[in-house]
Amino acid sequence: MLLICMLGLVLFKNHVTGQLEQPADFNGGDFEGYAVKTEGNNLLITNYLNGDSSGVWLSSQEPVPIELGQYVRVWFKNGQALGTQPLRAELDSFEVVTIAPPGHSALTEAEAIQKALNQIEGDKHMQVPVVKSIIFHEEDKRWSIEMLNMYNHKMITIKVDDA
């Protein structure tokens, strides 16, 4: 039960400091995180909370209109997820959590994460990527995205130009 409660916390990013903040208006869901990988009609959502990473492979009969990099809140069919990390669950419903672009950035947070994911595509050391932090540097128009592999906690920082 404690694990389910921990997985349900909403995370937002402060684009100036990169620190995680918990908003006061959390309104449910079985899991939240960034969409980081697709395989057919399966979608991998991962998150990083209080030093721990977790994830869930969601399956669906139909293609899911969630784009890589988007932060989403999902509900599982029958509220159940099975297996070890990343868990497996059938998608019941979802909502995309809208995150406003910081400052004068040309990219949204989701677009910056998409570009970072493209840079690590095929990297065997980043098979289950988890977004640890994302920071937009206004002065040089660059994003710094820290990602780690859920399995071995190998961490990398990916720089993405804001264009």
C-alpha positions in Angstrom: 0.0 0.0 0.0 2.8 2.4 0.9 4.4 1.7 -2.5 1.2 2.5 -4.3 0.9 5.8 -2.5 4.6 6.7 -3.2 4.1 5.9 -6.9 1.1 8.2 -7.1 2.9 11.4 -6.1 3.0 14.1 -8.8 6.3 15.7 -9.6 6.8 19.0 -11.3 10.1 20.6 -12.2 11.4 24.0 -11.3 13.2 25.0 -14.5 15.5 27.4 -12.7 16.9 25.1 -10.1 15.9 21.6 -11.3 14.5 20.7 -7.9 11.4 18.5 -7.6 8.3 20.0 -6.1 5.1 18.4 -5.1 2.0 20.4 -6.1 -1.0 20.7 -3.8 -3.6 19.7 -6.4 -2.7 16.0 -6.8 -5.9 14.3 -8.0 -5.2 10.6 -8.3 -4.0 8.1 -10.8 -2.2 4.8 -10.4 1.1 6.0 -11.7 2.7 9.2 -13.1 5.9 9.8 -15.0 7.5 10.6 -18.3 6.8 8.5 -21.4 10.2 7.2 -22.4 9.8 4.3 -24.8 7.3 2.6 -27.1 7.2 -1.0 -28.5 4.1 -1.5 -30.6 1.1 -0.6 -28.5 3.2 -0.8 -25.3 4.4 2.4 -23.6 7.0 2.7 -20.9 6.4 5.4 -18.2 9.1 6.0 -15.7 9.6 8.4 -12.7 12.2 9.3 -10.1 11.0 10.1 -6.6 13.0 10.5 -3.4 16.1 8.7 -4.8 14.1 5.8 -6.2 13.2 5.1 -9.8 10.2 3.1 -10.9 8.3 2.3 -14.1 5.5 0.6 -15.8 5.0 -0.9 -19.2 1.5 -0.1 -20.2 -0.3 -2.3 -22.8 -3.3 -1.2 -24.9 -5.4 -2.8 -27.6 -5.3 0.5 -29.6 -2.4 2.8 -30.2 -2.1 5.3 -27.3 -1.9 9.0 -28.3 0.9 9.8 -25.8 4.1 11.2 -27.2 7.5 10.4 -25.9 8.7 13.0 -23.4 5.2 13.9 -22.1 4.5 13.7 -18.4 1.3 11.6 -17.9 -0.9 10.4 -15.1 -2.3 6.9 -15.9 -4.9 4.5 -14.5 -4.6 0.8 -14.8 -7.4 -1.6 -15.6 -8.8 -2.9 -12.3 -6.1 -0.8 -10.6 -3.6 -3.6 -11.0 0.0 -3.8 -12.0 2.1 -7.0 -11.9 5.7 -8.1 -12.0 8.9 -6.6 -11.0 10.3 -3.2 -12.0 9.2 -2.0 -14.5 5.8 -3.3 -13.7 3.3 -4.4 -16.4 -0.3 -3.1 -16.5 -3.1 -2.7 -19.0 -4.0 0.9 -19.6 -7.5 2.0 -18.6 -7.2 5.8 -19.0 -4.7 8.6 -18.9 -4.2 12.3 -18.9 -1.3 14.4 -20.1 0.0 16.8 -17.5 0.7 20.1 -19.2 3.9 21.8 -18.2 4.4 25.3 -19.4 7.7 26.0 -21.2 10.2 27.9 -19.0 11.2 31.5 -19.7 11.9 32.1 -23.4 12.5 28.5 -24.5 11.7 27.5 -28.0 11.1 23.9 -26.9 8.7 22.4 -24.5 9.9 20.1 -21.8 8.5 17.2 -23.7 10.3 18.2 -26.9 13.6 18.5 -25.0 13.1 15.1 -23.5 12.3 13.7 -27.0 15.6 15.0 -28.3 17.5 13.6 -25.3 15.8 10.2 -25.9 16.8 10.3 -29.5 20.4 10.7 -28.5 20.4 7.6 -26.3 18.3 5.4 -28.6 19.9 2.0 -29.0 22.3 2.6 -26.1 22.4 -0.7 -24.3 23.3 1.0 -21.0 20.1 3.0 -21.1 17.5 0.3 -21.8 15.0 1.6 -19.2 15.7 5.4 -19.1 14.4 7.5 -16.1 14.3 11.3 -16.2 16.0 12.3 -13.0 16.1 16.1 -13.6 15.5 18.6 -16.4 16.9 22.1 -16.3 16.6 24.9 -18.9 19.6 27.3 -18.9 18.2 30.6 -20.1 21.6 32.2 -20.6 22.9 29.7 -23.2 19.5 28.4 -24.5 20.3 24.8 -23.5 18.6 22.0 -21.6 20.4 19.7 -19.3 18.6 16.4 -18.8 19.9 13.9 -16.3 18.8 10.3 -17.0 19.6 7.1 -15.4 19.1 3.5 -16.3 16.5 1.9 -13.9 18.4 -1.4 -13.8 22.0 -0.3 -13.0 21.5 3.4 -12.0 24.1 4.5 -14.6 23.6 8.2 -14.9 24.2 10.5 -17.8 23.6 14.2 -18.5 22.4 15.0 -22.0 22.7 18.5 -23.4 19.9 19.6 -25.8 20.1 22.9 -27.7 16.9 24.9 -27.5 16.1 25.0 -31.2 
